[in-house]
Amino acid sequence: MSYDDFPLSLDSNATSQHPTFAISALQADGRARVFLLGAHRSGKSSIEKVVFHKMSPHETLFLESTRSIGVTDINSNPLVNLQILDFPGGYAFQGVDRVNSLRSCSAMVLVVDATNGSQAAQDVKYLVGCIEVAHRVNPKISFEILIHKVDGDAFPLEEHKLEAQRNTRARIDSELREANIQNVHISYHLTSIYDHTIFEAFSKIYHKMLPQFAFLENLLDSLITNSSIEKAFLFDVISKIYICTDSNPVDMQTYELCSDMIDVVVDISCIYGVPSGVVPANAGKGSEKLATDCAFDSASTSTIKLSNGHVLVLREVGKYLALVCLMREKSFDKAALVEFNINCFKTALSHLCEGMAQG
């Protein structure tokens, strides 16, 4: 199948529901753009709502099908500046729309419903069609496949999830060979909105779009080495995406623990720490809602001692940026040294953000 033969939609009646996208909105302003695509009812809009709008996963059951392109700007702090475009299910690019919009795309996130076995072949054909069109127009696009809804009774064991990934990958590889599409790098992620996997997947996707990632990773490596920290994450508090971590492998349990600590700190701050109507000193224009919903400011700090002999440390290091570290309680005996090194990290991060704002 060539991209010229690519269907307008999986639903032939959906063309009238897909208004022409405003190309003028996609200016070359340097920000990263994520195109979110998938077949009808694949769960892509639920993903966008849960990750970037803090919607409860259970509330997404009442979402209507996406009928027009939704645009969400994410700019809670200097290190997170991206735009999410949520396309209607089965959307396809064509003509000027295809050429102009795809040239501004940084990553194409393609969602596959892992529970939709009867439509799996058709869904894969649609995704491969998207990849073919996008790769021809913009070879620099990063392609990310989310094998979604791997939760519940259908996937009780990890091996069932891995089997779903192998099967999906095999189908996509077969379609790519048949379409003679070469030199396309595709990453695969097993995700669910009911656990941390969707946040981890978007974290890894964003790492590829962040030019400062290597610099931040070196900063965190230096911090953990000089402070006897086992693992450190730099989080965007609003979305709970981790912007960067040190170069040590990420253990899912450690990531979940650090991510949950943000919820603990924010929830307690909402109850006890922030008077109603007060806007934090680090809040920018239009941040009143963030101040109420997030309750995170320059004074946000927390230390939690765990029963297994470890300590969780959270410190505010920038506008809606949180450094969360896991270390042994024995290492935290040198708390003054740890605090000094964290302040050095915060200063370096501040200089980086100032340079990004000026540049």
Secondary structure, DSSP 4 states (H G I P E B T S, - for coil): --GGG--S-SSTT-GGGSPPP-GGG----S-EEEEEEESTTSSHHHHHHHHHS---GGGGGGPPPP-S-EEEEEEEETTEEEEEEEPPTT----HHHHHHHHHT-SEEEEEEETT-GGGHHHHHHHHHHHHHHHHHH-TTPEEEEEEE---GGG--SHHHHHHHHHHHHHHHHHHHHHTT--S--EEEEEE-TTSTHHHHHHHHHHHTT-TTHHHHHHHHHHHHHHHTEEEEEEEETTT--EEEE-SSPPPHHHHHHHHHHHHHHHHHIIIIIS-TTPPPTT--TT-HHHHHHH---TT-EEEEE-TTSEEEEEEEEETTEEEEEEEETTGGGGHHHHHHHHHHHHHHHHHHHHHHHH-
